[in-house]
Amino acid sequence: MNRTGHPDRRVLLTGGLAVATAALTGCSSTNAAPTAAGASPEARPTTPAAAFARLMDGNARWVSGDLQHPDRDPTRRQIVAQTQEPFGSVLACIDSRVPPELLFDTGLGDLYVMRTGGEAIGPVVTGSVEYGPMTSGTPLIVVLGHQRCGAVEAAYKSIRDGKPLPGNLEALAKALRPAYAQAAREGGADPVETMARAQVKLTAADLRSNRDLAPLVAKHALAVVGAYYSLDTGKVEVLAGAPS
């Protein structure tokens, strides 16, 4: 899981990315708060703690079934049509049962969402995760693993048995090897679940120490949280990095 980019990455980000961002349709950001009807009743969270609280409050509603479905109407669509300023970034698995916008009860324009098998990362994924904090001031990143992850299970069996996965799936197994190694050291009754949790913690730590994100973390402008979703209960459990 290589967290470093090309040598000229910082130059591109600090110089050309701002111009490129403004030119990309649907990818611009602004600090203007929504004022029209249909916007979220609460102001956009601007601190890691506030953003984290907003997400966890939404998950509590998901668990209880007392959903608000915020920011999901034509008025909100019009508000964010030209600009966006999501308060959180979520790196989740591709699993169809783990849609971040639903399980955190959020809406249009609230989250940047990246989804890969087993939350596997590489340069393109890492760059996508960096996008919100580095261009929009997004104060929160959540790495969200989940119970009974098929991608983790496939990678676990492949590595354990020494049988490569077909096609590009083998790249997924390769990316998850550090989590397999940690799970092997930790042991436990269910090695796949142990590996899935290890993957979350390793990925969150990797992003937290990323050369471009680490300065934001150090000055408390950004938090990187590792979390785990229960398919059985709908509850999100925090594994590491919750902001105080």
C-alpha positions as CSV (number, residue, x, y, z in Angstrom):
1,M,0.0,0.0,0.0
2,N,2.2,2.7,-1.3
3,R,1.1,6.1,0.2
4,T,3.6,8.2,-1.6
5,G,3.1,9.9,-5.0
6,H,5.4,11.1,-7.7
7,P,8.1,13.6,-6.7
8,D,6.3,16.5,-8.3
9,R,3.0,15.7,-6.6
10,R,3.1,18.5,-4.1
11,V,3.9,21.0,-6.8
12,L,1.0,19.9,-8.8
13,L,-1.3,20.0,-5.9
14,T,-0.3,23.4,-4.6
15,G,0.1,25.0,-8.1
16,G,-2.1,23.4,-10.8
17,L,-4.7,21.6,-8.8
18,A,-6.6,24.6,-7.7
19,V,-7.0,25.8,-11.3
20,A,-7.9,22.3,-12.5
21,T,-10.4,21.9,-9.8
22,A,-12.2,25.1,-10.7
23,A,-12.4,24.0,-14.3
24,L,-13.8,20.5,-13.6
25,T,-17.6,20.5,-14.0
26,G,-19.2,19.3,-10.8
27,C,-16.0,19.2,-8.9
28,S,-15.6,22.8,-7.7
29,S,-15.8,23.8,-4.0
30,T,-16.9,26.9,-2.1
31,N,-17.2,28.2,1.4
32,A,-20.6,29.6,0.9
33,A,-23.2,27.9,3.1
34,P,-26.5,26.8,1.6
35,T,-29.3,29.2,2.3
36,A,-32.3,27.9,0.2
37,A,-35.0,25.7,1.5
38,G,-34.2,22.0,1.5
39,A,-30.7,22.4,2.7
40,S,-29.5,20.6,5.8
41,P,-31.0,22.2,8.9
42,E,-27.5,22.3,10.5
43,A,-24.5,24.3,9.2
44,R,-21.7,22.3,7.6
45,P,-19.4,20.9,10.3
46,T,-16.0,22.6,10.0
47,T,-14.0,20.7,12.6
48,P,-13.1,17.0,12.8
49,A,-15.1,16.5,16.0
50,A,-18.2,18.2,14.6
51,A,-18.0,16.3,11.3
52,F,-17.5,13.0,13.2
53,A,-20.5,13.7,15.5
54,R,-22.7,14.4,12.5
55,L,-21.8,11.1,10.9
56,M,-22.3,9.1,14.1
57,D,-25.6,10.8,14.8
58,G,-26.7,9.8,11.4
59,N,-25.6,6.2,12.0
60,A,-27.6,6.2,15.2
61,R,-30.7,7.1,13.2
62,W,-29.9,4.4,10.7
63,V,-29.7,1.8,13.5
64,S,-32.9,3.0,15.1
65,G,-34.8,3.5,11.9
66,D,-35.6,7.1,12.8
67,L,-34.1,8.5,9.5
68,Q,-34.2,12.2,8.5
69,H,-33.1,11.7,4.8
70,P,-31.4,15.1,4.8
71,D,-30.3,16.9,1.6
72,R,-32.2,14.7,-0.7
73,D,-34.7,16.9,-2.6
74,P,-34.7,19.0,-5.8
75,T,-33.8,22.2,-3.9
76,R,-30.7,20.6,-2.5
77,R,-29.8,19.3,-6.0
78,Q,-30.0,22.9,-7.3
79,I,-27.9,24.2,-4.4
80,V,-25.0,21.8,-5.1
81,A,-25.3,21.8,-8.9
82,Q,-22.5,24.3,-9.3
83,T,-20.5,23.9,-6.1
84,Q,-19.9,21.4,-3.4
85,E,-18.3,21.4,0.1
86,P,-18.7,17.9,1.6
87,F,-17.9,17.7,5.3
88,G,-16.5,14.2,5.2
89,S,-14.7,11.7,3.0
90,V,-15.4,8.0,3.4
91,L,-13.3,5.2,2.0
92,A,-15.5,2.1,2.1
93,C,-15.7,-1.3,0.5
94,I,-17.6,-2.0,-2.8
95,D,-20.0,-4.2,-0.9
96,S,-23.6,-3.5,-1.9
97,R,-24.7,-3.7,1.7
98,V,-22.5,-0.8,2.9
99,P,-23.5,2.4,1.2
100,P,-22.0,5.3,3.3
101,E,-24.7,7.8,2.4
102,L,-27.4,5.6,3.7
103,L,-25.8,4.1,6.8
104,F,-24.7,7.6,7.9
105,D,-28.1,9.1,6.9
106,T,-26.6,11.9,4.8
107,G,-27.5,13.4,1.4
108,L,-26.4,15.0,-1.8
109,G,-23.2,17.0,-1.5
110,D,-22.5,15.8,2.1
111,L,-19.7,13.2,1.5
112,Y,-16.9,12.4,-0.8
113,V,-17.1,8.6,-1.2
114,M,-14.4,6.2,-2.5
115,R,-15.2,2.5,-2.7
116,T,-12.7,-0.3,-3.3
117,G,-12.7,-4.0,-2.5
118,G,-11.6,-4.3,1.1
119,E,-10.7,-0.6,1.2
120,A,-7.6,-1.4,-0.8
121,I,-5.5,1.6,-1.6
122,G,-2.9,2.7,-4.2
123,P,-1.8,6.0,-5.7
124,V,-5.1,6.8,-7.5
125,V,-7.2,5.9,-4.5
126,T,-5.0,7.8,-2.1
127,G,-5.1,10.8,-4.3
128,S,-8.9,10.6,-4.4
129,V,-9.0,10.5,-0.6
130,E,-6.7,13.5,-0.4
131,Y,-8.9,15.5,-2.7
132,G,-11.4,16.6,-0.1
133,P,-9.0,17.7,2.7
134,M,-6.6,19.3,0.2
135,T,-9.0,21.2,-2.0
136,S,-12.2,21.7,0.1
137,G,-10.9,21.7,3.7
138,T,-12.9,18.5,4.4
139,P,-12.1,17.9,8.1
140,L,-12.8,14.2,8.3
141,I,-11.8,10.9,6.6
142,V,-13.4,7.7,7.6
143,V,-11.9,4.3,6.5
144,L,-14.9,2.0,6.8
145,G,-14.5,-1.8,6.8
146,H,-17.4,-4.2,7.5
147,Q,-18.5,-7.5,8.7
148,R,-18.2,-10.6,6.4
149,C,-16.2,-8.7,3.7
150,G,-16.1,-10.9,0.6
151,A,-13.0,-9.1,-0.8
152,V,-11.1,-9.7,2.4
153,E,-12.2,-13.3,2.6
154,A,-11.1,-14.0,-1.0
155,A,-7.7,-12.3,-0.4
156,Y,-7.3,-14.3,2.8
157,K,-7.9,-17.6,1.2
158,S,-5.7,-16.7,-1.8
159,I,-2.8,-15.8,0.4
160,R,-3.2,-18.6,2.8
161,D,-3.4,-21.3,0.1
162,G,-0.9,-19.7,-2.3
163,K,-3.4,-19.6,-5.1
164,P,-3.4,-16.3,-7.0
165,L,-6.8,-14.7,-7.7
166,P,-7.8,-14.4,-11.4
167,G,-7.2,-11.3,-13.5
168,N,-6.8,-8.0,-11.6
169,L,-8.3,-9.4,-8.5
170,E,-4.8,-10.5,-7.7
171,A,-3.9,-6.8,-7.2
172,L,-6.5,-6.7,-4.5
173,A,-4.9,-9.6,-2.7
174,K,-1.5,-8.0,-3.0
175,A,-2.8,-4.8,-1.4
176,L,-4.3,-6.7,1.5
177,R,-1.1,-8.7,2.3
178,P,-0.1,-6.4,5.2
179,A,-3.5,-7.0,6.8
180,Y,-3.1,-10.7,6.3
181,A,0.3,-10.6,8.0
182,Q,-1.1,-8.6,10.9
183,A,-4.0,-10.9,11.3
184,A,-1.7,-13.9,11.4
185,R,0.2,-12.4,14.2
186,E,-2.9,-11.4,16.2
187,G,-4.7,-14.7,15.8
188,G,-8.3,-15.0,16.9
189,A,-11.3,-17.3,16.3
190,D,-12.2,-15.7,13.0
191,P,-9.1,-14.8,11.0
192,V,-11.1,-13.2,8.2
193,E,-12.8,-10.8,10.6
194,T,-9.4,-10.1,12.2
195,M,-7.9,-9.4,8.8
196,A,-10.8,-7.1,7.9
197,R,-10.3,-5.0,11.1
198,A,-6.5,-5.0,10.6
199,Q,-7.0,-3.6,7.1
200,V,-9.1,-0.7,8.4
201,K,-6.5,0.2,11.1
202,L,-3.5,-0.1,8.7
203,T,-5.2,1.9,6.0
204,A,-6.3,4.6,8.4
205,A,-2.7,4.8,9.9
206,D,-1.3,4.9,6.4
207,L,-3.5,7.9,5.5
208,R,-2.9,9.6,8.8
209,S,0.9,9.5,8.2
210,N,0.6,10.5,4.5
211,R,3.1,13.2,3.8
212,D,0.4,15.6,2.6
213,L,-2.3,14.7,5.1
214,A,-0.1,14.4,8.2
215,P,0.4,18.2,8.5
216,L,-3.4,18.7,8.6
217,V,-3.7,16.0,11.2
218,A,-0.9,17.5,13.3
219,K,-2.7,20.9,13.5
220,H,-6.1,19.2,14.2
221,A,-7.6,20.4,11.0
222,L,-8.2,16.8,9.9
223,A,-9.0,13.5,11.6
224,V,-8.6,10.0,10.0
225,V,-10.9,7.5,11.7
226,G,-10.9,3.8,11.3
227,A,-14.4,2.3,11.7
228,Y,-16.2,-1.0,11.2
229,Y,-19.7,-1.6,10.1
230,S,-21.9,-4.5,11.4
231,L,-24.2,-6.0,8.8
232,D,-26.2,-7.5,11.5
233,T,-27.0,-4.4,13.5
234,G,-26.2,-1.5,11.2
235,K,-24.0,0.1,13.8
236,V,-20.6,1.7,13.0
237,E,-17.9,0.8,15.6
238,V,-14.9,3.1,15.9
239,L,-11.6,1.3,15.8
240,A,-9.1,4.1,15.9
241,G,-8.6,7.9,15.5
242,A,-11.9,9.3,16.8
243,P,-11.4,13.1,17.3
244,S,-12.0,14.5,20.7
